[in-house]
Every structure is written in C-alpha cells, then in structure tokens.
C-alpha cells in the first residue's frame, strides 16, 4: 500500500500528466518508473550512492541524469526523480508507482486481482475466474497470476482489499481451527 507521501508525489505527477502539453501518458509514465525501479532494486551500489548523505546532491543529480538518459526517461519522470532525490525519497518510487496504478485503475474503472494457485491455471479457468470476479466487483478486472505449490490445491484470490481463500491449505487450517475450538 502506498504511503501518504508517495500518494502526494503521485498526485502532483498526475496533475502534470493531465496537462495537454505533457507529452506523456499515465501508462508510459508507469512503464518508465517501473524501469527505474528495476534498476534501483537490482543495484545495491546505486541505492547506497543515491541514499548517502556524504555524496553531494549535484553529484546525485548528475548520476540520475545519466541513468535517466540511458533509460530514455521523459522530462516529467526525470523531474520527479530529481525532486524525490533532493528530499531523500527515491526509495518511495515503488509506492509512487503503486499510487499511480491506483489512480489509473480508478479512472478506467478497473479492479486489480491477484490469483495465487497451487498449479498453473488453464486459459479457460483464468477466463472463468476473471468473469466471475468481474461480476462480483461490478467492474472490469485485471488479473495477475502466480503459482505457489505450498497451497496444496485450489486458489487464493485478492480482489482489491478482499481475500477469497479457496485453497486446500486454507480449508485444512479452518477445519483444524473448528475442531480445536479456535474458530
């Protein structure tokens, strides 16, 4: 979940993107920030350098400029990174992305759904699940799938803040709780 600070950054960026001359869509912005996040998460050295109070801010900006050029980041995305860096908040970029996704989902009236299953689901199973949960949500859903064999069987579905546990592991846990009086 995005913090209040990350939401403020996302709101400010969203306002700039809404201007006709921004030259960047929300989806393009998300892709560019995700590419930055990927580099950030894969480089502990980059994190240390950009987070260090011992490194001058202008040196951090120079490094960010070079990285932004390499990644092909739009001027608005670059500016967001420079501002976040100057306030020592670059580590919030994943939360900013999350807040921007939430804004996009609201605009498009889309509900995000995460499905974790014990085994890979067939395309027809995926389609049925998405259709059923779209009806339940009353809007279109975007699903992300994950496989976790530890669930033993069934699936766990997260739809917005709600969780639907149809896993064998969950059923066994509920049965155990009922039998031992811990329900």
C-alpha positions as CSV (number, residue, x, y, z in Angstrom):
1,X,0.0,0.0,0.0
2,X,1.3,3.4,-0.9
3,X,2.2,5.9,1.8
4,X,0.6,9.3,2.1
5,X,3.9,10.9,0.9
6,X,4.0,8.6,-2.1
7,X,0.4,9.5,-2.9
8,X,1.2,13.2,-2.8
9,X,4.1,12.6,-5.3
10,X,1.7,10.6,-7.5
11,X,-1.0,13.3,-7.3
12,X,1.5,16.0,-8.3
13,X,2.8,13.9,-11.2
14,X,-0.8,13.0,-12.3
15,X,-1.7,16.7,-12.4
16,X,1.3,17.4,-14.7
17,X,0.4,14.5,-16.9
18,X,-3.2,15.8,-17.3
19,X,-1.9,18.9,-19.0
20,X,-2.3,18.8,-22.8
21,X,1.3,19.6,-23.4
22,X,2.7,16.9,-21.1
23,X,3.6,14.6,-23.9
24,X,3.4,11.5,-21.7
25,X,0.5,9.2,-20.8
26,X,0.0,7.6,-17.5
27,X,0.8,4.2,-18.8
28,X,4.0,5.4,-20.3
29,X,4.9,7.0,-17.0
30,X,4.2,3.8,-15.2
31,X,6.5,1.9,-17.6
32,X,9.3,4.4,-17.2
33,X,9.1,4.4,-13.4
34,X,9.0,0.6,-13.4
35,X,12.2,0.5,-15.5
36,X,13.8,2.9,-13.0
37,X,12.6,0.7,-10.1
38,X,14.0,-2.4,-11.7
39,X,17.5,-0.8,-11.9
40,X,17.1,0.6,-8.4
41,X,16.2,-2.8,-6.9
42,X,18.9,-4.7,-8.8
43,X,21.8,-2.3,-7.8
44,X,22.6,-2.0,-4.1
45,X,25.5,0.2,-5.0
46,X,23.2,2.7,-6.8
47,X,20.9,2.7,-3.7
48,X,23.9,3.3,-1.4
49,X,25.2,6.2,-3.5
50,X,21.9,7.9,-4.1
51,X,20.9,7.5,-0.4
52,X,24.2,8.6,1.1
53,X,24.2,12.0,2.8
54,X,28.0,12.0,2.2
55,X,27.5,12.4,-1.6
56,X,26.8,15.9,-2.8
57,X,23.3,16.4,-4.2
58,X,24.6,17.7,-7.5
59,X,26.6,14.5,-8.0
60,X,23.5,12.5,-7.3
61,X,21.6,14.6,-9.9
62,X,24.4,14.0,-12.4
63,X,24.2,10.3,-11.8
64,X,20.4,10.4,-12.1
65,X,20.6,12.4,-15.3
66,X,23.0,9.8,-16.9
67,X,20.7,6.9,-15.7
68,X,17.6,8.7,-17.0
69,X,19.2,9.2,-20.4
70,X,20.2,5.6,-20.5
71,X,16.6,4.5,-19.6
72,X,15.1,7.1,-22.0
73,X,13.0,8.7,-19.3
74,X,10.7,11.6,-20.1
75,X,11.4,15.0,-18.6
76,X,8.5,14.7,-16.2
77,X,9.7,11.4,-14.9
78,X,13.2,12.8,-14.6
79,X,11.9,15.8,-12.7
80,X,10.0,13.5,-10.3
81,X,13.2,11.5,-9.6
82,X,15.2,14.7,-9.1
83,X,12.7,16.1,-6.6
84,X,12.4,12.7,-4.8
85,X,16.2,12.6,-4.6
86,X,16.5,16.1,-3.2
87,X,14.1,15.1,-0.4
88,X,15.8,11.7,0.1
89,X,12.7,9.8,-1.0
90,X,13.9,7.9,-4.1
91,X,13.1,4.7,-2.1
92,X,9.4,5.6,-2.4
93,X,9.3,5.2,-6.2
94,X,7.7,1.7,-5.9
95,X,5.0,3.2,-3.7
96,X,4.6,6.1,-6.1
97,X,4.1,3.6,-8.9
98,X,1.5,1.8,-6.8
99,X,-0.3,5.1,-6.2
100,X,-0.3,5.9,-9.9
101,X,-1.6,2.5,-10.7
102,X,-4.5,3.0,-8.2
103,X,-5.3,6.4,-9.9
104,X,-5.2,4.7,-13.4
105,X,-7.5,1.9,-12.1
106,X,-10.0,4.4,-10.7
107,X,-10.0,6.4,-14.0
108,X,-10.5,3.2,-16.1
109,X,-12.9,1.7,-13.5
110,X,-10.7,-1.4,-13.2
111,X,-10.2,-3.6,-10.2
112,X,-6.9,-5.4,-9.8
113,X,-7.0,-9.0,-8.9
114,X,-4.2,-11.3,-7.8
115,X,-4.7,-15.0,-8.1
116,X,-2.3,-17.5,-6.4
117,X,-2.9,-21.1,-7.3
118,X,-1.2,-24.4,-6.4
119,X,-0.7,-25.2,-10.1
120,X,-0.8,-23.2,-13.3
121,X,-4.3,-22.4,-14.4
122,X,-5.5,-23.2,-17.9
123,X,-6.7,-20.3,-20.1
124,X,-10.4,-21.3,-19.8
125,X,-10.0,-21.5,-16.0
126,X,-8.5,-18.0,-16.0
127,X,-11.3,-16.6,-18.1
128,X,-14.0,-18.1,-15.8
129,X,-12.3,-16.7,-12.7
130,X,-11.9,-13.3,-14.2
131,X,-15.5,-13.3,-15.4
132,X,-16.9,-14.3,-12.0
133,X,-14.8,-11.8,-10.1
134,X,-15.6,-9.0,-12.6
135,X,-19.3,-9.7,-11.9
136,X,-18.6,-9.7,-8.1
137,X,-16.6,-6.4,-8.4
138,X,-19.1,-4.8,-10.7
139,X,-16.3,-3.7,-13.0
140,X,-13.6,-5.0,-15.3
141,X,-10.7,-6.8,-13.6
142,X,-7.0,-7.0,-14.4
143,X,-5.6,-10.3,-13.1
144,X,-2.1,-11.2,-12.2
145,X,-1.3,-14.9,-11.7
146,X,1.2,-16.6,-9.5
147,X,1.9,-20.3,-8.7
148,X,2.6,-21.4,-5.2
149,X,2.7,-25.2,-4.8
150,X,2.6,-24.8,-0.9
151,X,-1.1,-24.1,-1.2
152,X,-1.6,-27.8,-1.9
153,X,-4.7,-27.2,-4.2
154,X,-7.2,-24.5,-5.1
155,X,-6.5,-20.8,-5.3
156,X,-6.3,-17.7,-3.2
157,X,-7.8,-14.5,-4.8
158,X,-7.1,-10.9,-3.8
159,X,-9.6,-8.5,-5.3
160,X,-8.9,-5.0,-4.0
161,X,-8.8,-5.3,-0.2
162,X,-10.7,-8.5,-0.1
163,X,-9.2,-12.0,0.1
164,X,-11.0,-15.2,-1.0
165,X,-9.2,-18.3,0.2
166,X,-10.3,-21.4,-1.8
167,X,-7.1,-23.2,-1.2
168,X,-6.8,-26.7,0.3
169,X,-4.3,-25.4,2.8
170,X,-6.8,-22.7,3.9
171,X,-9.6,-25.3,4.2
172,X,-7.4,-27.6,6.3
173,X,-6.5,-24.6,8.6
174,X,-10.2,-23.7,9.0
175,X,-11.1,-27.4,9.7
176,X,-8.3,-27.6,12.3
177,X,-9.5,-24.4,14.0
178,X,-13.1,-25.6,14.1
179,X,-12.1,-29.0,15.5
180,X,-9.9,-27.5,18.2
181,X,-12.4,-24.7,19.1
182,X,-10.2,-21.9,17.8
183,X,-12.7,-20.7,15.2
